[in-house]
Amino acid sequence: QGVFASKVDAKDKGLEVVREIDGGLETINIDLPAVLSADLRLNEPRYATLPNIMKAKKKKVEKVKPEDLGVDITPRIEVVNVEDPPVREAGQSVGDVEELVGKLKDKGF
């Protein structure tokens, strides 16, 4: 499995994945198609600079409807029933350990 991947390289007919395990790092080869999950060390984050933030504020965002992209958004899940969880009983305060043990014995614990 390509889980906890910290380095991914494309090879002949698949991927070479370096993954983190308890004892260190393990290198495995995976055939494509494959599903990978990434470790935090896979990529270094890019931090936005103030000039780029200002440019992004001015940039227009194109609004596209799903129908324009040919995407079917009809719901495929039918909600049959929704119920609230049962109401919890109120807690009880006990003065000391003996009272606690007595109440637990009365309840059958």
C-alpha positions as a printed NumPy array, in Angstrom:
array([[  0.   ,   0.   ,   0.   ],
       [  1.194,   3.498,  -0.752],
       [  0.255,   4.96 ,   2.607],
       [  2.259,   7.585,   4.521],
       [  4.283,   8.363,   1.374],
       [  7.131,  10.778,   1.97 ],
       [  8.624,  10.516,  -1.553],
       [  7.051,   9.37 ,  -4.837],
       [  8.97 ,   8.732,  -8.09 ],
       [  7.566,   7.524, -11.423],
       [  9.283,   4.341, -12.637],
       [  8.827,   2.048, -15.68 ],
       [  5.288,   0.741, -15.125],
       [  4.487,   2.114, -11.701],
       [  5.666,   4.182,  -8.803],
       [  8.516,   3.936,  -6.348],
       [  7.189,   5.076,  -2.991],
       [  9.252,   5.799,   0.094],
       [  6.963,   5.424,   3.07 ],
       [  7.354,   5.914,   6.777],
       [  7.022,   2.882,   9.036],
       [  7.705,   2.361,  12.743],
       [ 11.315,   1.333,  12.181],
       [ 12.245,   4.085,   9.719],
       [ 11.668,   4.394,   5.967],
       [ 10.595,   1.646,   3.56 ],
       [ 10.877,   1.778,  -0.254],
       [  8.209,  -0.091,  -2.215],
       [  7.209,  -0.383,  -5.873],
       [  3.521,  -0.047,  -6.766],
       [  1.811,  -0.82 , -10.087],
       [ -0.496,   1.791, -11.587],
       [ -3.339,   2.623, -11.089],
       [ -2.686,   3.182,  -7.382],
       [ -4.072,   5.091,  -4.434],
       [ -1.593,   6.963,  -2.241],
       [ -1.821,   8.82 ,   1.03 ],
       [  0.753,  11.467,   1.836],
       [  2.94 ,  12.013,   4.851],
       [  3.558,  15.552,   6.045],
       [  7.097,  15.396,   4.659],
       [  5.979,  14.83 ,   1.046],
       [  5.721,  18.518,   0.171],
       [  6.935,  21.716,   1.709],
       [  4.157,  24.277,   1.99 ],
       [  4.309,  27.464,  -0.029],
       [  3.481,  30.561,   1.93 ],
       [  1.608,  33.365,   0.218],
       [  3.365,  36.711,   0.081],
       [  1.534,  39.984,   0.555],
       [  1.89 ,  41.106,  -3.1  ],
       [  0.439,  37.798,  -4.312],
       [ -2.45 ,  38.072,  -1.851],
       [ -3.252,  41.55 ,  -3.217],
       [ -3.111,  40.255,  -6.816],
       [ -5.454,  37.392,  -5.926],
       [ -8.   ,  39.816,  -4.447],
       [ -8.19 ,  41.713,  -7.743],
       [ -8.461,  38.621,  -9.944],
       [-11.937,  37.767, -11.27 ],
       [-13.415,  34.421, -10.344],
       [-15.281,  32.763, -13.195],
       [-18.579,  31.245, -12.096],
       [-19.487,  28.038, -13.912],
       [-22.64 ,  25.98 , -13.52 ],
       [-22.362,  22.181, -13.259],
       [-24.535,  21.78 , -16.363],
       [-21.959,  23.753, -18.393],
       [-19.326,  21.176, -17.425],
       [-21.545,  18.183, -18.169],
       [-21.728,  17.104, -14.527],
       [-24.82 ,  15.284, -13.289],
       [-25.691,  16.587,  -9.813],
       [-28.888,  14.651,  -9.196],
       [-28.894,  13.163,  -5.681],
       [-28.062,   9.459,  -5.559],
       [-28.784,   8.956,  -1.859],
       [-32.259,   8.704,  -0.404],
       [-32.669,   9.711,   3.25 ],
       [-35.086,   7.212,   4.725],
       [-35.208,   8.332,   8.345],
       [-33.471,  10.783,  10.689],
       [-33.804,  10.483,  14.462],
       [-32.339,  12.38 ,  17.375],
       [-30.07 ,  10.39 ,  19.685],
       [-31.605,   9.274,  22.973],
       [-31.542,  11.859,  25.747],
       [-28.89 ,  11.169,  28.364],
       [-29.878,  10.74 ,  31.973],
       [-28.775,  13.384,  34.429],
       [-25.629,  12.615,  36.364],
       [-25.491,  12.166,  40.134],
       [-23.036,  13.597,  42.616],
       [-21.593,  11.373,  45.317],
       [-19.959,  12.546,  48.522],
       [-17.364,   9.809,  48.965],
       [-16.073,   6.514,  47.623],
       [-18.322,   4.349,  49.781],
       [-21.435,   6.04 ,  48.415],
       [-20.146,   5.592,  44.853],
       [-19.473,   1.888,  45.423],
       [-22.913,   1.463,  46.972],
       [-24.668,   3.1  ,  44.005],
       [-22.672,   1.   ,  41.532],
       [-23.615,  -2.189,  43.406],
       [-27.298,  -1.155,  43.367],
       [-27.123,  -0.725,  39.58 ],
       [-25.535,  -4.175,  39.193],
       [-21.976,  -3.17 ,  38.263]])
